[in-house]
Amino acid sequence: MVCNDAVRRVTADRPIWSAATFGGDEPIAEARDVARRFLAEVQAVHGIPVSSRVMGTVQLVVSELVTNAYKYAPGPCLLDLQVTDGTVEVSVWDSESTLPMARPADPGRVGQHGLEIVMGVCRSFEVSREPVGKRVTTRIALSDDPGGHPAGAGRLI
């Protein structure tokens, strides 16, 4: 894994961001650790509050998306994290051009619910083809509403 700390920036008109490349043989825990360290820095250095809900949700989403990249795509994957416009954007690029699709609900199915979970806990979910492969991008609200519900997450599971 390569983590480029030099790309972390914050100015009045730019998001806070970080990128990490995974070769495909690292433990998924390394990707979760990148996300956890990024959000800890967002809070400690930039003074942006990060709730335990956001910390856990971002790590879950990173884990699911990187796991899918390892499972279905040959070669490396790229994890991008950004804080902008009140959200944490999690983006994973991989070399497989086949777009992921959530499977129909099946209460008897064991496993393969990761994409459904990701779509349920995120404010938005997008998949786009790239010149090589695809990119899956999600956005997770940074703040909770006054009632304690995740802001913008209308499809919670």
N, C-alpha and C positions, 0 to 999 in steps of 0.2 A: 504494500500500500504506500502511496506517495501522497502526503498531505502538504499542500502549498500554503503555508502560513502567510507568505508574502501577498497573497491575493486578498486577504481580509482587509476590508476598507470601510470607512464610514465618513461621509461628509453630509452636508445638508441635502444634497441632491442625488446621492447614490445609496444603494442598499448595502447592507452588511452581508458579506458572502464568503464562502469557503468552498473548495473543491478537493476531492480525494479520488484517486484512481485505485481500483482493485484489480489484481491480475486474475482472480477467480479461484485462488486456492487458499486465501486467508479465511479465518473463521468469521462468520457473520457478526460476531461480537465486536470485531474491529470497526465495522461500519457503524454499529450502535454507539461505540465509544467516540467516533468522530463527531456524531450528532450531539452527544452529551457534552463533549468538550466545547463544541461550537456554541451551543446554547448557554453554557456556563460563562463563556467569554462575552457573549451578547449581554448577559446580565451584569457581570462583574466590571467589564471595561466600558460598555456603552450605556449602562444604567437602565436597560430595558427589562422590565419585570418578565420573568419566565416562570409560570406556575408549574406545579408538579404534573398537572394534567397535560400541559403542552410538552413538557420534558418526556413524559411517558408516551404520549401519542406520536411525537416525532420519532422516537426510537423504535416504536412499533412499525410505523410506516417505512422507515429506512430498512428495518429488518426484513419486512415482507417484500419490498421492491428489489433489494439487493439479492435476497434469496431467489426470487423469480429470475433475475438476470443470470445468476450462477446456474440455475437449474435448466433454463431454456436457451441460453445464448452461448455460443462458443467465444472464448476470449475474454478480454477485460470488460469492466464496466466503470462508468464515471458517476460519482455522486456529487451533486451540486446542492448546496444549502444557501438560502438567502433569507434575510429578514427585510421585508419591505411592505409598506402599506398595511401594517397591522397583522401581517401573516408571516408564517414560516413557510417558504417554498422549498419542497423537497423534489429534486429532479434526478432521475437515474437514466443514463444512456447505456444501451448495450448494442451489440452487433447483429442481433437477430431482427429481421425485418417483419416477422409475423407479429401482428398487434394482439395484445392480450384481451381476452373477453371474460367477463364474469359469467359463471355458469348459472343456469336456472336453479332456483331454490329447490333443494331436495333434502328433506329432514333426515333421510337415511344415509346421505353421503358422509363419509368420514374423511376429513381433510379437504384440501383444495378450496378453502374459504378465504384465503388471504386477500385476494383482490376485492371480494365483497366487503371485507372488514375495512380495508383501506378506503374504499369508496364511501363507506358509512361514516367514518370519523373525520373526513376531510371536507373543507369548505368547497373545494373543487378538485376535479380529477380530469386530466387530459392526456391523451396519447397522440404522438405525432411521429410520422415517418421522417427519418433523416436521410441524407445522401447514402449513408451506411447505417443500417440498423434503425432503431427507434428511440424515442425519449418519452418516459412517463413522468408527468409533472403533477404534483398535488400541492394544495395550499391548506394550511392549518391555522385557524385563528389564534392569535397570541393572547387575547383577553377573553374572559368569561363575562357574560351579562350579569346584571345585579342579582338575578335569581340563582346564579351559580351554574347556569347552563352554558355549554360551549357556544360562543357567538358564531353564527353562520353555519353551524352544522345541523342542517335540517333533516338529515337522513341518518340519525344515530341508530345504531343497532342495540 
